[in-house]
């Protein structure tokens, strides 16, 4: 046989992974194979595979006599996504259940090192049963090597984890340290210990889905940032996400051609905020009307819905959006919303993505559940994240900005560069009713006096002009001009430089 034919023969065998039978089983579960996933994620014919012929070297428990499959349960390499270099590893469930061995881990760490040297994003596609038990501590050592590289790469290159099947035991901690985690509904789950171990230790009977499915991790635990219906939709959305992200912390945000006029007015925004201050409206409508071509990639859609976070573009360049959502809990800040937003703000700051903050917040959520749950510490995370930012910060107050929540939401005082307010903005310590009942406690029985005092308080404080008089608001703007104002502010701030004091690192209130 010709030497080139022999090479092609070996490649064909490696590409089959665990064989046709296991590939069929994978398809029967509604899942694609590792190589099919990479093909969908990367530009056509751009994927360059590494370590196709690597095999495990284990000898214990009959492993030396058993089957040795080329690739050893993970496909690694690099390619392009819309022309930009991206590194990838995809666990192959058809080979030893995708379990991690010493050589399997070495393939992943090689690709992590290459991504760091090349300063390009890395995407991990997870579909595996944890560590390969037959290898014992060698597999655990492999996990440690991967984890350490996740931490070193944090804030240097974007790291994305996509859970497309089981992800258990040590496998969960690598995704947990990456920037974003996405899951596939009904076919993926994440947990440190599976249902069988849980039953043995705690006597709880629970399904894999209820223990660690996408429904749990996108709504309750916030471990995952989003979930999609199937492998195909998930991978296409990852291509879209990569388009918003810089390649590394020093490359600057990607800029794409935009056919949307920067000067575009949006008259409908003039009537977005209802006359009744207690009536909700959808803040996403404002985001979609401000960003280029209505293209917004939301992060954490199903968790802490009282705050909206995600990426859009203004004048073709990526911008991070953080916005209170009056449709949920009146847009109040609670522990979950503070955590979600703080994590997003820190990601944007690490990768030099400007942040636009849209404010309509009546304060922090009161109650024992919040206080016992550490609201003070969680709220401080968001305050800390914004205060630490060196990226351009543009803030727009659409309606309420009450109490400490006004300060926390990228106010002038903690580092906001350009702070605008709509004429409907109300900036005060609290709402009129509560304020009057405290200040004029002696008049509480007299409805006429209370009504007069409330009107007096509203006229004096529930407007943007007291803050504007002090310079805390740079300008009261017309809502229809919001897009133009944001675009101009970001253009002016493009070369923003902030000197921070030298230190080893800060002590974030975790």
For each residue, the residues with C-beta under 8 A, 3 or more apart:
1: 5 6 9
2: 5 6
3: 6 7
4: 7 8
5: 1 2 8 9
6: 1 2 3 9 10
7: 3 4 10 11
8: 4 5 11 12
9: 1 5 6 12 13
10: 6 7 13 14 53 70
11: 7 8 14 15 52
12: 8 9 15 16
13: 9 10 16 70
14: 10 11 17 52 53 70 71
15: 11 12 35
16: 12 13 19 20 23
17: 14 22 23 33 34 35 69 71 92 94 95
18: 21 22 23 69 92 94 95 96
19: 16 22 23 94
20: 16 23 24
21: 18 24 25
22: 17 18 19 25 26 93 94 95
23: 16 17 18 19 20 26 27 33 94
24: 20 21 27 28
25: 21 22 28 29 94
26: 22 23 29 31 32 33 93 94
27: 23 24 30 31 32 33
28: 24 25
29: 25 26 165 187
30: 27 186 187 230 231
31: 26 27 93 127 164 165 187 231
32: 26 27 36 37 40 164 231 232
33: 17 23 26 27 36 37 92 93 94
34: 17 37 38 74 75 90 91 92 93 94 125 127
35: 15 17 38 39 75 90 92
36: 32 33 39 40
37: 32 33 34 40 41 90 125 164 231 235
38: 34 35 41 42 47 75 77 79 88 90 125
39: 35 36 42 47
40: 32 36 37 231 232 235 236
41: 37 38 79 81 88 123 125 235 238 239
42: 38 39 46 47 79 80 81 86 88
43: 46 79 80 81 82 83
44:
45:
46: 42 43 79 80
47: 38 39 42 77 78 79 88
48: 77 78 79
49: 52 75 76 77
50: 76 77 78 107 110 111
51: 54 71 76 107 110
52: 11 14 49 70 71
53: 10 14 70 71
54: 51 70 71 72 103 106 107
55: 68 69 70 72 103
56: 63 68 72 96 101 102 103 104 132 135
57: 102 103
58: 63 64 101 102 132 134 135 138
59: 63 64
60: 63 134 135 136
61: 134
62: 65 66
63: 56 58 59 60 66 134 135
64: 58 59
65: 62
66: 62 63
67:
68: 55 56
69: 17 18 55 72 73 95 96
70: 10 13 14 52 53 54 55
71: 14 17 51 52 53 54 74 75 92 95
72: 54 55 56 69 95 96 101 103 104 107
73: 69 91 92 95 96 97 98 99 100 101 104 128
74: 34 71 89 90 91 92 98 100 104 107 108
75: 34 35 38 49 71 89 90 92
76: 49 50 51 88 89 90 107 108 110 111
77: 38 47 48 49 50 87 88 111
78: 47 48 50 85 86 87 88 111 114 115 118 120
79: 38 41 42 43 46 47 48 85 86 88
80: 42 43 46 83 84 85 86
81: 41 42 43 84 86 239 242 243
82: 43 239 242 243
83: 43 80
84: 80 81 120 242 247 254
85: 78 79 80 118 120 247
86: 42 78 79 80 81 120 121 122 123 242
87: 77 78 111 112 114 115 118 120 121 122 123
88: 38 41 42 47 76 77 78 79 111 122 123 124 125
89: 74 75 76 107 108 111 122 123 124 125
90: 34 35 37 38 74 75 76 124 125 127
91: 34 73 74 98 125 126 127 128 165
92: 17 18 33 34 35 71 73 74 75 95 98 127
93: 22 26 31 33 34 97 98 127 128 129 165 166
94: 17 18 19 22 23 25 26 33 34 98
95: 17 18 22 69 71 72 73 92 98
96: 18 56 69 72 73 99 101 132
97: 73 93 128 129
98: 73 74 91 92 93 94 95 127 128 129 165
99: 73 96 104 128 129 130 131 132 133 139
100: 73 74 104 105 128 130 131 132 139 142 143 170 171
101: 56 58 72 73 96 104 105 132 135 138 139 142
102: 56 57 58 105 106 135 138 139 141 142
103: 54 55 56 57 72 106 107
104: 56 72 73 74 99 100 101 107 108 132 142
105: 100 101 102 108 109 139 141 142 143 145 146
106: 54 102 103 109 110 142 145
107: 50 51 54 72 74 76 89 103 104 110 111
108: 74 76 89 104 105 111 112 124 146
109: 105 106 112 113 142 145 146 149
110: 50 51 76 106 107 113 114
111: 50 76 77 78 87 88 89 107 108 114 115 122
112: 87 108 109 115 116 122 146 149 150 153
113: 109 110 116 117 149
114: 78 87 110 111 117 118
115: 78 87 111 112 118 119 120 121 122 153 157
116: 112 113 119 149 152 153 156 157
117: 113 114
118: 78 85 87 114 115
119: 115 116 156 157 247 248 250 251
120: 78 84 85 86 87 115 157 247 248
121: 86 87 115 157 158 159 160 242 245 247 248
122: 86 87 88 89 111 112 115 153 157 158 159 160
123: 41 86 87 88 89 159 160 161 162 238 242
124: 88 89 90 108 159 160 161 162 174 175 178
125: 34 37 38 41 88 89 90 91 162 164
126: 91 161 162 163 164 165 167 171 175 188
127: 31 34 90 91 92 93 98 163 164 165 166 167 188
128: 73 91 93 97 98 99 100 165 166 167 168 171
129: 93 97 98 99 166 168
130: 99 100 168 169 170 171
131: 99 100 135 139 140 142 143 169 170 171
132: 56 58 96 99 100 101 104 135 139
133: 99 136 139
134: 58 60 61 63
135: 56 58 60 63 101 102 131 132 138 139
136: 60 133 139 140
137: 140 141
138: 58 101 102 135 141 142
139: 99 100 101 102 105 131 132 133 135 136 142 143 170
140: 131 136 137 143 144 170
141: 102 105 137 138 144 145
142: 100 101 102 104 105 106 109 131 138 139 145 146
143: 100 105 131 139 140 146 147 170 171 173 174
144: 140 141 147 148
145: 105 106 109 141 142 148 149
146: 105 108 109 112 142 143 149 150 174
147: 143 144 150 151 173 174 177
148: 144 145 151 152
149: 109 112 113 116 145 146 152 153
150: 112 146 147 153 154 159 174 177 178
151: 147 148 154 177
152: 116 148 149 156
153: 112 115 116 122 149 150 156 157 159
154: 150 151 159 177 178 179 350
155: 249 350 351
156: 116 119 152 153 248 249
157: 115 116 119 120 121 122 153 247 248 249
158: 121 122 179 180 242 245 246 247 248 351
159: 121 122 123 124 150 153 154 177 178 179 180
160: 121 122 123 124 178 179 180 181 182 238 241 242
161: 123 124 126 174 175 178 180 181 182
162: 123 124 125 126 181 182 183 184 234 235 238
163: 126 127 167 175 181 182 183 184 188 189 190 214 224
164: 31 32 37 125 126 127 183 184 187 188 231 234
165: 29 31 91 93 98 126 127 128 184 187 188
166: 93 127 128 129 188 189 208
167: 126 127 128 163 171 172 175 188 189 190
168: 128 129 130 171 172 189 190 191 192 193 194
169: 130 131 172 192 193
170: 100 130 131 139 140 143 173
171: 100 126 128 130 131 143 167 168 174 175
172: 167 168 169 175 176 190 191 192
173: 143 147 170 176 177
174: 124 143 146 147 150 161 171 177 178
175: 124 126 161 163 167 171 172 178 181 190
176: 172 173 181 223
177: 147 150 151 154 159 173 174
178: 124 150 154 159 160 161 174 175 181
179: 154 158 159 160 347
180: 158 159 160 161 225 241 299
181: 160 161 162 163 175 176 178 190 217 223 224 225
182: 160 161 162 163 224 225 226 227 228 234 237 238
183: 162 163 164 188 189 190 213 214 217 218 224 226 227 228
184: 162 163 164 165 187 188 214 227 228 229 230 231 234
185: 188 213 214 215 227 228 229 230
186: 30 209 213 214
187: 29 30 31 164 165 184 230 231
188: 126 127 163 164 165 166 167 183 184 185 213 214
189: 163 166 167 168 183 208 209 211 212 213 214
190: 163 167 168 172 175 181 183 212 217 223 224
191: 168 172 194 208 211 212
192: 168 169 172
193: 168 169 197 198 201
194: 168 191 197 198 208 211
195: 198 199 205 206 207 208 211
196: 199 200
197: 193 194 200 201
198: 193 194 195 201 202 204 206 211
199: 195 196 202 203 204 205 206
200: 196 197
201: 193 197 198
202: 198 199
203: 199
204: 198 199
205: 195 199
206: 195 198 199 210 211
207: 195 210 211
208: 166 189 191 194 195 211 212 213
209: 186 189 212 213 215 216
210: 206 207 213 216
211: 189 191 194 195 198 206 207 208 216
212: 189 190 191 208 209 216 217
213: 183 185 186 188 189 208 209 210 216 217
214: 163 183 184 185 186 188 189 217 218 224 227
215: 185 209 218 219 227
216: 209 210 211 212 213 219 220 221
217: 181 183 190 212 213 214 220 221 222 223 224 227
218: 183 214 215 222 224 225 226 227 300 301 302 303
219: 215 216 302 303
220: 216 217 303
221: 216 217 224
222: 217 218 300 303 304 336 339 340
223: 176 181 190 217
224: 163 181 182 183 190 214 217 218 221 227
225: 180 181 182 218 299 300
226: 182 183 218 237 298 299 300 301 302
227: 182 183 184 185 214 215 217 218 224 302
228: 182 183 184 185 233 234 237
229: 184 185 233 234
230: 30 184 185 187 233 234
231: 30 31 32 37 40 164 184 187 234 235
232: 32 40 235 236
233: 228 229 230 236 237
234: 162 164 182 184 228 229 230 231 237 238
235: 37 40 41 162 231 232 238 239
236: 40 232 233 239 240
237: 182 226 228 233 234 240 241 297
238: 41 123 160 162 182 234 235 241 242
239: 41 81 82 235 236 242 243
240: 236 237 243 244 297
241: 160 180 237 238 244 245 297 311
242: 81 82 84 86 121 123 158 160 238 239 245
243: 81 82 239 240 254 256
244: 240 241 254 297 311 313 318
245: 121 158 241 242 254 311 318 351
246: 158 249 251 252 253 254 318 351 352 353
247: 84 85 119 120 121 157 158 251 254
248: 119 120 121 156 157 158 251 351
249: 155 156 157 246 350 351 352
250: 119 352
251: 119 246 247 248
252: 246 352
253: 246 317 318 319 351 352 353 354
254: 84 243 244 245 246 247 317 318
255: 316 317
256: 243 313 316
257: 316
258: 292 293 313 315 316
259: 293
260: 264 292 293
261: 264
262: 314 315 483 484 487 488
263: 484
264: 260 261 483 484
265: 480 481 483 484
266: 269 289 290 479 480 482 483
267: 270 480
268: 271 272 289 480
269: 266 272 286 289 479 480 482
270: 267 478 479 480
271: 268
272: 268 269 281 285 286 398 479
273: 281 398 399 422 424 479
274: 277 279 280 281
275: 279
276: 279
277: 274 399 400 426
278: 330
279: 274 275 276
280: 274 326 327 330
281: 272 273 274 285 326 327
282: 285 325 326 327
283: 286 287 308 323 324 325 326 327 331 358 360 398
284: 287 288 296 308 323 325
285: 272 281 282 288 289
286: 269 272 283 289 290 323 358 398 482
287: 283 284 290 291 296 308 310 312 321 323 358
288: 284 285 291 294 296
289: 266 268 269 285 286 294 482 483
290: 266 286 287 312 314 356 482 483 486
291: 287 288 294 295 296 312 313 314 319 321
292: 258 260 295 312 313 314 315 316
293: 258 259 260 313
294: 288 289 291
295: 291 292 312 313
296: 284 287 288 291 310 311 312 321
297: 237 240 241 244 310 311 312
298: 226 301 308 309 310
299: 180 225 226 309 310 311 344
300: 218 222 225 226 303 304 309 340 344
301: 218 226 298 305
302: 218 219 226 227 305
303: 218 219 220 222 300 336 340
304: 222 300 307 334 336 337 339 340
305: 301 302 308 325 327 328
306: 324 325 328 329 330 331 332 333 334 337
307: 304 322 323 324 325 331 333 337 340 341
308: 283 284 287 298 305 321 322 323 324 325
309: 298 299 300 320 321 322 323 340 341 344
310: 287 296 297 298 299 320 321
311: 241 244 245 296 297 299 318 319 320 321 353
312: 287 290 291 292 295 296 297 318 319 321
313: 244 256 258 291 292 293 295 316 317 318 319
314: 262 290 291 292 317 319 356 483 486 487 490
315: 258 262 292 487 490 491
316: 255 256 257 258 292 313
317: 253 254 255 313 314 354 490
318: 244 245 246 253 254 311 312 313 353
319: 253 291 311 312 313 314 353 354 355 356 486 490
320: 309 310 311 344 345 347 348 353 354 355 356
321: 287 291 296 308 309 310 311 312 355 356 357 358
322: 307 308 309 341 344 345 355 356 357 358 409 410
323: 283 284 286 287 307 308 309 357 358 359 360
324: 283 306 307 308 331 332 333 358 359 360 361 409
325: 282 283 284 305 306 307 308 328 331
326: 280 281 282 283 330 331 360 399
327: 280 281 282 283 305 331
328: 305 306 325 331
329: 306 332 334 365
330: 278 280 306 326 362
331: 283 306 307 324 325 326 327 328 360 361 362 400
332: 306 324 329 337 361 362 363 364 365 405
333: 306 307 324 337 338 361 363 364 365 379 382 405 408 409
334: 304 306 329 337 338 364 365 370 375 378
335: 338 339 370 373 374 375 378 379
336: 222 303 304 339 340 378
337: 304 306 307 332 333 334 340 341
338: 333 334 335 341 342 375 378 379 381 382 408
339: 222 304 335 336 342 343 378 381 382
340: 222 300 303 304 307 309 336 337 343 344
341: 307 309 322 337 338 344 345 382 385
342: 338 339 345 346 378 381 382 384 385
343: 339 340 346 347 385
344: 299 300 309 320 322 340 341 347 348
345: 320 322 341 342 348 349 355 382 385 386 389
346: 342 343 349 350 385 388
347: 179 320 343 344 350 351 353
348: 320 344 345 351 353 354 355 389 391
349: 345 346 352 353 355 385 388 389 390 391
350: 154 155 249 346 347
351: 155 158 245 246 248 249 253 347 348
352: 246 249 250 252 253 349 391
353: 246 253 311 318 319 320 347 348 349 391
354: 253 317 319 320 348 391 392 393 394 490 493
355: 319 320 321 322 345 348 349 389 391 392 393 394 410
356: 290 314 319 320 321 322 394 395 396 486 490
357: 321 322 323 393 394 395 396 409 410 416
358: 283 286 287 321 322 323 324 395 396 398
359: 323 324 395 396 397 398 400 401 406 409 410
360: 283 323 324 326 331 397 398 399 400 401
361: 324 331 332 333 400 401 402 405 406 409
362: 330 331 332 400 402 405 431
363: 332 333 366 402 403 404 405 430
364: 332 333 334 370 375 379 403 404 405
365: 329 332 333 334 370 375
366: 363 370
367: 370 371
368: 371 372
369: 372 373
370: 334 335 364 365 366 367 373 375
371: 367 368 375 376
372: 368 369
373: 335 369 370 378
374: 335 377 378
375: 334 335 338 364 365 370 371 378 379
376: 371 379 380
377: 374 380 381 509 510
378: 334 335 336 338 339 342 373 374 375 381 382
379: 333 335 338 364 375 376 382 383 404 408
380: 376 377 383 384 509
381: 338 339 342 377 378 384 385 508 509 510
382: 333 338 339 341 342 345 378 379 385 386 408
383: 379 380 386 387 407 408 414
384: 342 380 381 387 388 506 508 509
385: 341 342 343 345 346 349 381 382 388 389
386: 345 382 383 389 393 408 409 410 414 415
387: 383 384 414 415
388: 346 349 384 385 500 506
389: 345 348 349 355 385 386 393 415
390: 349 496 497 498 500
391: 348 349 352 353 354 355 496
392: 354 355 417 489 490 493 494 496
393: 354 355 357 386 389 410 415 416 417 418
394: 354 355 356 357 416 417 418 419 420 486 489 490 493
395: 356 357 358 359 409 410 411 412 416 418 419 420
396: 356 357 358 359 419 420 421 422 477 482 485 486
397: 359 360 401 419 420 421 422 425 427 464 473
398: 272 273 283 286 358 359 360 422 424 425 479
399: 273 277 326 360 422 424 425 426
400: 277 331 359 360 361 362 425 426 431
401: 359 360 361 397 405 406 409 411 425 426 427 428
402: 361 362 363 405 406 426 427 428 429 430 431
403: 363 364 406 429 430
404: 363 364 379 407 408
405: 332 333 361 362 363 364 401 402 408 409
406: 359 361 401 402 403 409 411 427
407: 383 404 411 413 414
408: 333 338 379 382 383 386 404 405 411 414
409: 322 324 333 357 359 361 386 395 401 405 406
410: 322 355 357 359 386 393 395 414 415 416 419
411: 395 401 406 407 408 414 416 419 472
412: 395 416 419 471 472 473 474
413: 407 416 472
414: 383 386 387 407 408 410 411
415: 386 387 389 393 410
416: 357 393 394 395 410 411 412 413 419
417: 392 393 394 489 493 496
418: 393 394 395 474 489 492 493
419: 394 395 396 397 410 411 412 416 472 473 474
420: 394 395 396 397 473 474 475 476 477 482 485 489
421: 396 397 425 427 464 467 468 473 475 476 477
422: 273 396 397 398 399 425 464 476 477 478 479 482
423: 464 476 478 479
424: 273 398 399 479
425: 397 398 399 400 401 421 422 463 464 467 473 476
426: 277 399 400 401 402 461 462 463 464
427: 397 401 402 406 421 461 463 464 466 467 472 473
428: 401 402 431 432 435 461 462
429: 402 403 435 461
430: 363 402 403 434 435
431: 362 400 402 428 434 435
432: 428 435 436 454 457 458 461 462
433: 436 437 454
434: 430 431 437 438
435: 428 429 430 431 432 438 439 457 461
436: 432 433 439 440 450 453 454 457
437: 433 434 440 441 444 450
438: 434 435 441
439: 435 436 453 457
440: 436 437 443 444 449 450 453
441: 437 438 444
442:
443: 440 446 449 450 453
444: 437 440 441 450
445:
446: 443 449 450
447: 450 451
448: 451 452
449: 440 443 446 452 453
450: 436 437 440 443 444 446 447 453 454
451: 447 448 454 455
452: 448 449 455 456
453: 436 439 440 443 449 450 456 457
454: 432 433 436 450 451 457 458
455: 451 452 458 459
456: 452 453 459 460
457: 432 435 436 439 453 454 460 461 462
458: 432 454 455 461 462
459: 455 456 462 463
460: 456 457 463 466
461: 426 427 428 429 432 435 457 458 466
462: 426 428 432 457 458 459
463: 425 426 427 459 460 466
464: 397 421 422 423 425 426 427 467 468 473 476
465: 468 469 476
466: 427 460 461 463 469 470
467: 421 425 427 464 470 472 473
468: 421 464 465 471 472 473 475 476
469: 465 466
470: 466 467
471: 412 468 474
472: 411 412 413 419 427 467 468
473: 397 412 419 420 421 425 427 464 467 468 476
474: 412 418 419 420 471
475: 420 421 468 485
476: 420 421 422 423 425 464 465 468 473
477: 396 420 421 422 481 482 485
478: 270 422 423 481
479: 266 269 270 272 273 398 422 423 424 482
480: 265 266 267 268 269 270
481: 265 477 478 484 485
482: 266 269 286 289 290 396 420 422 477 479 485 486
483: 262 264 265 266 289 290 314 486 487
484: 262 263 264 265 481 487 488
485: 396 420 475 477 481 482 488 489
486: 290 314 319 356 394 396 482 483 489 490
487: 262 314 315 483 484 490 491
488: 262 484 485 491 492
489: 392 394 417 418 420 485 486 492 493
490: 314 315 317 319 354 356 392 394 486 487 493 494
491: 315 487 488 494
492: 418 488 489
493: 354 392 394 417 418 489 490 496
494: 392 490 491
495:
496: 390 391 392 417 493
497: 390
498: 390
499:
500: 388 390
501:
502:
503: 506
504:
505:
506: 384 388 503
507:
508: 381 384
509: 377 380 381 384
510: 377 381
